[in-house]
Amino acid sequence: MQSLLSLLYSLHSPEGIEHLIRAGGMVALIGIIFSETGLLAGFFLPGDSLLVTAGVLSSRSGLGGAPILDIYTLNMALITAAFIGDQLGFLLGRKTGPRIFSRPDNRFFKKQYALEAHAFYETHGGKALVLARFVPILRTFVPFIAGVAQMPYRKFVACSLGGGACWIVSMTLLGFFIGKSPLGQKLHLVILAVVFISLLPMIIGIARRWLGRKAVSLS
Protein backbone atom coordinates (compact mmCIF):
# COMPACT_ATOMS: atom_id res chain seq x y z
CA MET A 1 0.00 0.00 0.00
CA GLN A 2 2.81 2.38 0.89
CA SER A 3 4.53 1.77 -2.45
CA LEU A 4 1.23 2.45 -4.28
CA LEU A 5 0.76 5.72 -2.42
CA SER A 6 4.34 6.70 -3.25
CA LEU A 7 3.68 5.95 -6.93
CA LEU A 8 0.50 8.03 -6.92
CA TYR A 9 2.31 10.93 -5.27
CA SER A 10 5.17 10.82 -7.77
CA LEU A 11 2.72 10.73 -10.69
CA HIS A 12 0.76 13.73 -9.48
CA SER A 13 3.39 15.89 -7.80
CA PRO A 14 4.91 18.77 -9.81
CA GLU A 15 8.41 17.38 -9.39
CA GLY A 16 7.37 13.84 -10.32
CA ILE A 17 5.51 14.91 -13.46
CA GLU A 18 8.38 17.07 -14.71
CA HIS A 19 10.90 14.29 -14.00
CA LEU A 20 8.70 11.76 -15.80
CA ILE A 21 8.51 13.90 -18.94
CA ARG A 22 12.22 14.74 -18.95
CA ALA A 23 13.21 11.11 -18.40
CA GLY A 24 10.66 9.37 -20.60
CA GLY A 25 10.09 12.07 -23.22
CA MET A 26 7.47 11.56 -25.91
CA VAL A 27 7.27 7.79 -25.30
CA ALA A 28 6.18 8.29 -21.69
CA LEU A 29 3.64 10.95 -22.68
CA ILE A 30 2.09 8.78 -25.40
CA GLY A 31 1.96 5.75 -23.08
CA ILE A 32 0.23 7.64 -20.27
CA ILE A 33 -2.35 9.39 -22.47
CA PHE A 34 -3.15 6.10 -24.24
CA SER A 35 -3.45 4.20 -20.95
CA GLU A 36 -5.59 6.82 -19.24
CA THR A 37 -8.07 6.89 -22.11
CA GLY A 38 -7.96 3.23 -23.18
CA LEU A 39 -7.48 1.13 -20.05
CA LEU A 40 -9.93 1.15 -17.13
CA ALA A 41 -7.01 0.68 -14.76
CA GLY A 42 -5.50 3.93 -16.06
CA PHE A 43 -7.97 6.21 -14.29
CA PHE A 44 -5.37 7.19 -11.65
CA LEU A 45 -2.84 8.49 -14.19
CA PRO A 46 -2.22 12.24 -14.56
CA GLY A 47 -3.88 13.83 -17.56
CA ASP A 48 -4.44 17.58 -17.41
CA SER A 49 -1.40 18.30 -15.26
CA LEU A 50 0.78 16.12 -17.51
CA LEU A 51 -0.37 17.96 -20.64
CA VAL A 52 0.07 21.42 -19.14
CA THR A 53 3.56 20.50 -17.92
CA ALA A 54 4.45 19.15 -21.37
CA GLY A 55 3.25 22.45 -22.84
CA VAL A 56 5.41 24.42 -20.43
CA LEU A 57 8.46 22.33 -21.28
CA SER A 58 7.79 22.79 -25.00
CA SER A 59 8.20 26.53 -24.46
CA ARG A 60 11.68 26.06 -23.02
CA SER A 61 14.96 25.50 -24.82
CA GLY A 62 17.21 22.56 -24.11
CA LEU A 63 20.79 21.94 -25.16
CA GLY A 64 21.66 23.62 -28.44
CA GLY A 65 18.73 26.03 -28.20
CA ALA A 66 16.10 23.59 -29.54
CA PRO A 67 12.87 23.27 -27.53
CA ILE A 68 12.71 20.42 -25.04
CA LEU A 69 9.53 19.25 -26.81
CA ASP A 70 8.21 20.39 -30.17
CA ILE A 71 4.67 21.70 -29.62
CA TYR A 72 3.40 20.58 -33.05
CA THR A 73 4.80 17.05 -32.77
CA LEU A 74 3.56 16.89 -29.19
CA ASN A 75 -0.02 17.72 -30.15
CA MET A 76 -0.18 15.39 -33.15
CA ALA A 77 1.30 12.46 -31.22
CA LEU A 78 -0.93 12.89 -28.17
CA ILE A 79 -4.14 13.47 -30.16
CA THR A 80 -3.38 10.18 -31.91
CA ALA A 81 -2.67 8.41 -28.60
CA ALA A 82 -5.91 9.72 -27.06
CA PHE A 83 -7.92 8.69 -30.14
CA ILE A 84 -6.49 5.16 -30.26
CA GLY A 85 -6.99 4.81 -26.52
CA ASP A 86 -10.65 5.74 -26.95
CA GLN A 87 -11.07 3.10 -29.65
CA LEU A 88 -9.70 0.42 -27.33
CA GLY A 89 -11.99 1.52 -24.49
CA PHE A 90 -15.00 1.55 -26.82
CA LEU A 91 -14.26 -1.92 -28.21
CA LEU A 92 -13.72 -3.33 -24.71
CA GLY A 93 -17.07 -1.84 -23.69
CA ARG A 94 -18.84 -3.46 -26.64
CA LYS A 95 -17.26 -6.81 -25.82
CA THR A 96 -17.92 -6.63 -22.07
CA GLY A 97 -21.42 -5.18 -22.20
CA PRO A 98 -23.59 -4.68 -19.11
CA ARG A 99 -21.57 -7.32 -17.20
CA ILE A 100 -19.26 -4.47 -16.14
CA PHE A 101 -21.89 -3.28 -13.63
CA SER A 102 -21.77 -6.58 -11.73
CA ARG A 103 -17.98 -6.74 -11.63
CA PRO A 104 -16.63 -6.65 -8.05
CA ASP A 105 -14.43 -3.78 -6.90
CA ASN A 106 -10.68 -4.21 -6.70
CA ARG A 107 -7.64 -1.98 -6.39
CA PHE A 108 -7.79 -0.91 -10.04
CA PHE A 109 -11.55 -0.89 -10.62
CA LYS A 110 -14.44 0.75 -8.80
CA LYS A 111 -17.97 -0.03 -9.97
CA GLN A 112 -19.04 3.42 -8.78
CA TYR A 113 -16.86 5.01 -11.47
CA ALA A 114 -18.61 3.00 -14.17
CA LEU A 115 -22.03 3.93 -12.78
CA GLU A 116 -21.14 7.62 -12.66
CA ALA A 117 -19.80 7.48 -16.22
CA HIS A 118 -22.99 5.75 -17.33
CA ALA A 119 -25.15 8.44 -15.71
CA PHE A 120 -22.99 11.12 -17.33
CA TYR A 121 -23.33 9.46 -20.75
CA GLU A 122 -27.10 9.05 -20.33
CA THR A 123 -27.40 12.76 -19.51
CA HIS A 124 -25.19 14.17 -22.27
CA GLY A 125 -25.16 11.52 -25.01
CA GLY A 126 -22.45 12.05 -27.63
CA LYS A 127 -21.40 15.32 -26.00
CA ALA A 128 -20.28 13.28 -23.00
CA LEU A 129 -17.24 12.12 -24.99
CA VAL A 130 -16.15 15.72 -25.44
CA LEU A 131 -17.03 16.99 -21.95
CA ALA A 132 -15.55 13.95 -20.17
CA ARG A 133 -12.13 14.67 -21.65
CA PHE A 134 -11.78 17.49 -19.15
CA VAL A 135 -12.82 15.46 -16.09
CA PRO A 136 -10.49 12.88 -14.49
CA ILE A 137 -11.87 9.32 -14.23
CA LEU A 138 -14.79 10.15 -16.54
CA ARG A 139 -12.43 10.45 -19.51
CA THR A 140 -11.33 6.88 -18.75
CA PHE A 141 -14.77 5.34 -18.33
CA VAL A 142 -17.07 7.26 -20.71
CA PRO A 143 -15.62 5.77 -23.97
CA PHE A 144 -16.01 2.33 -22.41
CA ILE A 145 -19.61 3.09 -21.42
CA ALA A 146 -20.30 4.36 -24.96
CA GLY A 147 -19.29 0.90 -26.15
CA VAL A 148 -21.50 -0.78 -23.56
CA ALA A 149 -24.40 1.41 -24.74
CA GLN A 150 -23.74 0.40 -28.37
CA MET A 151 -23.24 4.00 -29.52
CA PRO A 152 -23.09 4.17 -33.35
CA TYR A 153 -19.41 3.86 -34.27
CA ARG A 154 -19.35 6.75 -36.76
CA LYS A 155 -20.75 9.11 -34.16
CA PHE A 156 -18.31 7.79 -31.58
CA VAL A 157 -15.33 8.38 -33.86
CA ALA A 158 -16.37 11.97 -34.59
CA CYS A 159 -16.99 12.81 -30.92
CA SER A 160 -13.84 11.01 -29.80
CA LEU A 161 -11.58 12.76 -32.31
CA GLY A 162 -13.11 16.18 -31.69
CA GLY A 163 -13.02 15.83 -27.92
CA GLY A 164 -9.49 14.47 -27.89
CA ALA A 165 -8.17 17.25 -30.10
CA CYS A 166 -9.86 19.95 -27.99
CA TRP A 167 -8.51 18.47 -24.77
CA ILE A 168 -4.92 17.93 -25.91
CA VAL A 169 -4.50 21.22 -27.75
CA SER A 170 -6.15 23.37 -25.07
CA MET A 171 -4.04 21.88 -22.27
CA THR A 172 -0.69 21.92 -24.09
CA LEU A 173 -1.20 25.45 -25.44
CA LEU A 174 -2.22 26.63 -21.98
CA GLY A 175 1.07 25.25 -20.69
CA PHE A 176 3.01 26.68 -23.63
CA PHE A 177 1.78 30.23 -23.02
CA ILE A 178 2.20 29.88 -19.26
CA GLY A 179 5.78 28.82 -19.94
CA LYS A 180 6.35 32.01 -21.91
CA SER A 181 4.99 34.11 -19.05
CA PRO A 182 6.40 34.80 -15.56
CA LEU A 183 4.13 32.03 -14.23
CA GLY A 184 6.37 29.52 -15.98
CA GLN A 185 8.91 30.01 -13.20
CA LYS A 186 6.35 28.72 -10.69
CA LEU A 187 5.50 25.45 -12.38
CA HIS A 188 4.63 23.67 -9.14
CA LEU A 189 1.91 26.22 -8.37
CA VAL A 190 0.56 26.00 -11.92
CA ILE A 191 0.29 22.20 -11.69
CA LEU A 192 -1.43 22.37 -8.30
CA ALA A 193 -3.95 24.85 -9.72
CA VAL A 194 -4.60 22.64 -12.79
CA VAL A 195 -5.10 19.56 -10.60
CA PHE A 196 -7.54 21.43 -8.36
CA ILE A 197 -9.54 22.84 -11.27
CA SER A 198 -9.72 19.48 -13.03
CA LEU A 199 -10.95 17.80 -9.84
CA LEU A 200 -13.48 20.53 -9.07
CA PRO A 201 -16.40 18.93 -11.01
CA MET A 202 -15.86 15.68 -9.10
CA ILE A 203 -15.65 17.52 -5.76
CA ILE A 204 -18.91 19.33 -6.54
CA GLY A 205 -20.56 16.04 -7.55
CA ILE A 206 -19.44 14.32 -4.33
CA ALA A 207 -20.65 17.29 -2.27
CA ARG A 208 -24.05 17.20 -3.99
CA ARG A 209 -24.46 13.47 -3.34
CA TRP A 210 -23.45 13.90 0.29
CA LEU A 211 -25.87 16.79 0.79
CA GLY A 212 -28.60 14.80 -0.97
CA ARG A 213 -28.13 11.80 1.32
CA LYS A 214 -28.04 14.08 4.34
CA ALA A 215 -31.30 15.75 3.28
CA VAL A 216 -32.97 12.35 2.82
CA SER A 217 -31.79 11.17 6.24
CA LEU A 218 -33.17 14.33 7.90
CA SER A 219 -36.54 14.13 6.15
C-alpha positions in Angstrom: 0.0 0.0 0.0 2.8 2.4 0.9 4.5 1.8 -2.4 1.2 2.4 -4.3 0.8 5.7 -2.4 4.3 6.7 -3.3 3.7 5.9 -6.9 0.5 8.0 -6.9 2.3 10.9 -5.3 5.2 10.8 -7.8 2.7 10.7 -10.7 0.8 13.7 -9.5 3.4 15.9 -7.8 4.9 18.8 -9.8 8.4 17.4 -9.4 7.4 13.8 -10.3 5.5 14.9 -13.5 8.4 17.1 -14.7 10.9 14.3 -14.0 8.7 11.8 -15.8 8.5 13.9 -18.9 12.2 14.7 -19.0 13.2 11.1 -18.4 10.7 9.4 -20.6 10.1 12.1 -23.2 7.5 11.6 -25.9 7.3 7.8 -25.3 6.2 8.3 -21.7 3.6 11.0 -22.7 2.1 8.8 -25.4 2.0 5.8 -23.1 0.2 7.6 -20.3 -2.3 9.4 -22.5 -3.1 6.1 -24.2 -3.4 4.2 -20.9 -5.6 6.8 -19.2 -8.1 6.9 -22.1 -8.0 3.2 -23.2 -7.5 1.1 -20.0 -9.9 1.1 -17.1 -7.0 0.7 -14.8 -5.5 3.9 -16.1 -8.0 6.2 -14.3 -5.4 7.2 -11.7 -2.8 8.5 -14.2 -2.2 12.2 -14.6 -3.9 13.8 -17.6 -4.4 17.6 -17.4 -1.4 18.3 -15.3 0.8 16.1 -17.5 -0.4 18.0 -20.6 0.1 21.4 -19.1 3.6 20.5 -17.9 4.4 19.2 -21.4 3.3 22.4 -22.8 5.4 24.4 -20.4 8.5 22.3 -21.3 7.8 22.8 -25.0 8.2 26.5 -24.5 11.7 26.1 -23.0 15.0 25.5 -24.8 17.2 22.6 -24.1 20.8 21.9 -25.2 21.7 23.6 -28.4 18.7 26.0 -28.2 16.1 23.6 -29.5 12.9 23.3 -27.5 12.7 20.4 -25.0 9.5 19.2 -26.8 8.2 20.4 -30.2 4.7 21.7 -29.6 3.4 20.6 -33.0 4.8 17.1 -32.8 3.6 16.9 -29.2 0.0 17.7 -30.1 -0.2 15.4 -33.1 1.3 12.5 -31.2 -0.9 12.9 -28.2 -4.1 13.5 -30.2 -3.4 10.2 -31.9 -2.7 8.4 -28.6 -5.9 9.7 -27.1 -7.9 8.7 -30.1 -6.5 5.2 -30.3 -7.0 4.8 -26.5 -10.6 5.7 -26.9 -11.1 3.1 -29.7 -9.7 0.4 -27.3 -12.0 1.5 -24.5 -15.0 1.5 -26.8 -14.3 -1.9 -28.2 -13.7 -3.3 -24.7 -17.1 -1.8 -23.7 -18.8 -3.5 -26.6 -17.3 -6.8 -25.8 -17.9 -6.6 -22.1 -21.4 -5.2 -22.2 -23.6 -4.7 -19.1 -21.6 -7.3 -17.2 -19.3 -4.5 -16.1 -21.9 -3.3 -13.6 -21.8 -6.6 -11.7 -18.0 -6.7 -11.6 -16.6 -6.7 -8.0 -14.4 -3.8 -6.9 -10.7 -4.2 -6.7 -7.6 -2.0 -6.4 -7.8 -0.9 -10.0 -11.5 -0.9 -10.6 -14.4 0.8 -8.8 -18.0 0.0 -10.0 -19.0 3.4 -8.8 -16.9 5.0 -11.5 -18.6 3.0 -14.2 -22.0 3.9 -12.8 -21.1 7.6 -12.7 -19.8 7.5 -16.2 -23.0 5.7 -17.3 -25.2 8.4 -15.7 -23.0 11.1 -17.3 -23.3 9.5 -20.7 -27.1 9.1 -20.3 -27.4 12.8 -19.5 -25.2 14.2 -22.3 -25.2 11.5 -25.0 -22.5 12.0 -27.6 -21.4 15.3 -26.0 -20.3 13.3 -23.0 -17.2 12.1 -25.0 -16.1 15.7 -25.4 -17.0 17.0 -22.0 -15.6 14.0 -20.2 -12.1 14.7 -21.6 -11.8 17.5 -19.1 -12.8 15.5 -16.1 -10.5 12.9 -14.5 -11.9 9.3 -14.2 -14.8 10.2 -16.5 -12.4 10.4 -19.5 -11.3 6.9 -18.8 -14.8 5.3 -18.3 -17.1 7.3 -20.7 -15.6 5.8 -24.0 -16.0 2.3 -22.4 -19.6 3.1 -21.4 -20.3 4.4 -25.0 -19.3 0.9 -26.2 -21.5 -0.8 -23.6 -24.4 1.4 -24.7 -23.7 0.4 -28.4 -23.2 4.0 -29.5 -23.1 4.2 -33.4 -19.4 3.9 -34.3 -19.3 6.7 -36.8 -20.8 9.1 -34.2 -18.3 7.8 -31.6 -15.3 8.4 -33.9 -16.4 12.0 -34.6 -17.0 12.8 -30.9 -13.8 11.0 -29.8 -11.6 12.8 -32.3 -13.1 16.2 -31.7 -13.0 15.8 -27.9 -9.5 14.5 -27.9 -8.2 17.2 -30.1 -9.9 20.0 -28.0 -8.5 18.5 -24.8 -4.9 17.9 -25.9 -4.5 21.2 -27.8 -6.1 23.4 -25.1 -4.0 21.9 -22.3 -0.7 21.9 -24.1 -1.2 25.4 -25.4 -2.2 26.6 -22.0 1.1 25.2 -20.7 3.0 26.7 -23.6 1.8 30.2 -23.0 2.2 29.9 -19.3 5.8 28.8 -19.9 6.4 32.0 -21.9 5.0 34.1 -19.0 6.4 34.8 -15.6 4.1 32.0 -14.2 6.4 29.5 -16.0 8.9 30.0 -13.2 6.4 28.7 -10.7 5.5 25.5 -12.4 4.6 23.7 -9.1 1.9 26.2 -8.4 0.6 26.0 -11.9 0.3 22.2 -11.7 -1.4 22.4 -8.3 -4.0 24.8 -9.7 -4.6 22.6 -12.8 -5.1 19.6 -10.6 -7.5 21.4 -8.4 -9.5 22.8 -11.3 -9.7 19.5 -13.0 -11.0 17.8 -9.8 -13.5 20.5 -9.1 -16.4 18.9 -11.0 -15.9 15.7 -9.1 -15.6 17.5 -5.8 -18.9 19.3 -6.5 -20.6 16.0 -7.5 -19.4 14.3 -4.3 -20.6 17.3 -2.3 -24.1 17.2 -4.0 -24.5 13.5 -3.3 -23.4 13.9 0.3 -25.9 16.8 0.8 -28.6 14.8 -1.0 -28.1 11.8 1.3 -28.0 14.1 4.3 -31.3 15.7 3.3 -33.0 12.3 2.8 -31.8 11.2 6.2 -33.2 14.3 7.9 -36.5 14.1 6.2 
